[in-house]
Amino acid sequence: MNEIELIQEKVMPIPEQAKMIVVRDQPSLSMANDFYLTIRALRKEVDSTFDPIIKKSHEAHKEALNQKAKYEAPLLMAEKYLNGQVTAYHQEIEKKRREEAELARQKAIKEEMERRKAEEEARIAQAAELEAVGATEEANSLIQEAVDDTQKPLEVYVPPPTTQKVELEGASIKTYWQAEVTDLRALCRAVADGKTAIACVEPNMTVLNAQARALKKEMAIPGVRAVPTSSMASTGKRRAA
């Protein structure tokens, strides 16, 4: 029987043996205490058996990762360079397309406003002619139409940009969005005011737990309390038999 098989024979019955102990009085407490120390001793045996194996495997894994990184590094460098070249060109083209679209939109708006102005002037001139011959009602109707047209929202057709989009074969350009917190206090106020979800902020439990350990009952942070928990710990000492 090898070392691992011996460990297996010792540790596998432990859970069921532990369940047979129910702490109700001092004798059962002493029994639980002794069995706990036995378990701690077995854990040390497990450590001494498997830690060298784990260390050896870890070193082999680390070396394999180093070798992979060695051969992947030049590829990543080249990929990063080309990525920068392509995305910079893509951004330049998209900027041109946006500028072209904005110029086309402004031109379409100007042409629509000029058309409306010409129609308005023509109606006013026609209304003046009708007014001159006594057709007041018709003249007022034309003037009202002119007024109504000026209040309508502008609806213009903007032709698509002539600058072609960047197209790749076997690859694509993706746009990623990420949040940047510019004012943490403002974000916390927004959560407190119900303007955004509480999931947008997360307590720093490392800092809070450190303060709880240091201050214990004296910890006084709004919305936080220090909570004690208990667990057995080995002191390394056992009663003499």
N, C-alpha and C positions, 0 to 999 in steps of 0.2 A: 504493500500500500504506500503510494507516494505522499508527499507533504500535503498536496491539495486535497487528496482523498481523506486524509486524517482530519484536516480542518473541516471538511464537509461533514464527516461523521460526528464531530463535536458540536457544530453550530446548528445543524438542521433541526434537532429536537428542542432547541432552546425556546422558541416561541410558545410551543404547547406547554413546556414545563413552567414558563413564566405565568401563563394563564391559570395555572393551578394555585397560584399564590394570591389570596385576597387579604388585603391589609385591614384587620379589624381591631387588633390589640398590639401590645408591645412585642410579644413573641412573633406574631406574623410580620410586624414591621421589621424586626431583626432578620427574619427569613428573607424578606424582600431586599433588605439592605445587602445581605451576604450574596444573594443571587445577582444583584445589580453589579457587585464587585467582580463576581465570576464572569459576567458578561463583558465588563470592561477589560478584564484580562484576556478574554477570547478575542476581543476586538484588536488588541495589541498583537496577538498571534496572527490575525488576518492581515494586519498592516505589514508585519515583518515578512509574511509570505508573499503578498501580492505587490507591495510597493516596489521591490526591485524589478519585478516583471513590468509594472506600469512605467517605471523610469526608463527601462530599456526600450519599451515600445514608444514612449514619448520622444526619446532621443532619435529613434529611427524615423518617427513621424516628422519631427522637426527638421531632420536632415533632408527628408524627401521634399518638404515644403521649401527649404532653401534651394535645393536643386531646381525645383519647378520655377521658383522666383527668378533664378539666374537666367534661365532660358526664355522666360516670359517677359522679362524686363525690356529687352530691345524691341519686342513686338508691341508692348504697351506704349513705349516711347514713340514708335512710328505711328501707331494708331492715334495717339493723342495729338501728334503734329497734324496728321491729315484731318482729324476731327476738327481741329482749330481752323484749318484752312477752309474746309467745306462750310462749317457753321458761320464763319466770318463772311464768306461769299453769300451764303443764304440770307444772312441778316442784311447785307447790302442790297440784295435783290428785293427783299421784302420791304425795305425802307423805300426803295424806288417805286415799288408797286403802290405803297400807301400814299406816297407823295403824288403819284400820277392819279390815283383814285380821288384824292382830295382836290386836285386841280380840276379834274373832270366834274366833280360835284359842285365846286364853286362856279364853274363855267355854266353848268346846267341850271343852277339857281339864278345866276345873272340873266341868262336867256329867258327863263320863265318869268322873272320879275319884269324884264323889258317887254315881254309879250303881254303880260297883264296890264302894264302901264299903257301900252299902245291901245289895248282893248278899252281900258277905262277912259282914255282921252277920246276915243272914237264914240263911245256911248255918251260921254258928256257933250260932245259936239252935236251928236244926233238929238240928245235931249234938248239942247238949246234951240235947235231948229224946230222941234216939236212945240216947245214952249212959245216960240215966236208965232206959230200959226194957231195957238190956243189949245193945243193938245196937252194940257197940263198933266192929266192923269198918266198918259203914256210917258211923258217926260220924267215924271217922278218915279215911275216903274223902272225906267232905264237907269236912273241915278241910283236907285236901291240895289239893282243888279250889280252895278259897279262897286257899291259899298260892300255887298255880300262877297263878291269875288276877292276883294282885298283881305277879307277875314278868313278865307279858306286856307288851310295849311298847304304849304308848298309840296307838290308831288312831282318829283323830277326823275327822269331816267338817267342813270349814270352808267355809261358803258364800261365793261370790264377793262382792267389795265392791259395795255399791249405788251408790257414786259412779262415774259414767260416765267412761270414758277421754276424753281430748281427741282429737277427730277433726277433720281438716282436709280440704278439697277441693282437689285439684291441688297439694298440698304435703304434707310429712310432717315429723315430728320425729324426728331420728336422735340416738342416743346414741353418742358417741365416747369411746374409752378411750385413754389414753396413759400411758407410764411416766414416773416421776419418780425420779431417783437421789437418795436421801437420804443415802447413805453410800458414797462411791466405794471406800474402803478395804475395807468389808464386801463390796461386790460383787466386788472383785478377789480377796478371800479365798475367796469362794464359787466363783469360777472355778478358783482354784488347788486347792481341795479337791474339785473335780469335782462340785459341787452344782448348777452351771448351765453352759450351753454357753460355750465360749470366744468365740463370736460376740457375746456380750453386752457385750464390751469391745473397743475398737479403739485401736490405738496412734496417738498423735498424731505423724504422720510429719513435720509441719512443725517441731515442736520437736526431734524426734530428728535430723532432717537438719541442723538448725542446729547442734546439739551436735557432730555428726560433722564438719561443716565446720570448726568452731572447734577441736575437740580432736584430730581425726584419729586417729592410732594410740593416743593416750592416752585415748580414750573408753572408759569402763568402767561400763557399765550392765548388770546381769544380764539375760540373754536378748536382748541387742542387741550388734551389732558394727558397727564402721565399715568400709565396703567402698569402696575406691577404684575409680573408673572413669576412662577416658581418652577424649578426643575432640579432633578438630582445632578450632582457633580461629584466626580471622584477626587478624593484628597490624597490618594496614594497610600493611605494608612489603613491597616486592618487590625481588628482586635486580636490579641494573643489567644491562641486556642486553649 
